[in-house]
Amino acid sequence: MKNENSPEIVRLIEVTKKFIEFAGKLLDNGKITQEQYTAMTQNKIRFLNDMERKLISK
């Protein structure tokens, strides 16, 4: 993977966080179910956690 501090990776992290926030709002407003939220965000949350671990371990 590219350097975790590259502009592309930083932007991807920002967009991923915004997507998760948006999905959370949809869940809170009853527009999607918990199952839909989980399906939409599970891999994205894993990606953010992985990136955080990589940044901390440096």
TAWOCOR-V869792 format. One line per field, one symbol per residue. ss: DSSP state (a for helix, b for strand, c for the rest). burial: # if it has 24 or more other ideal C-beta (glycine too) atoms within 12 Angstrom, else .. Layout:
BEGIN
ss->???
burial->???
END
This chain:
BEGIN
ss->ccccccaaaaaaaaaaaaaaaaaaaaaacccccaaaaaaaaaaaaaaaaaaaaaaacc
burial->............#..#...#..#.............#...#..#...#..#.......
END
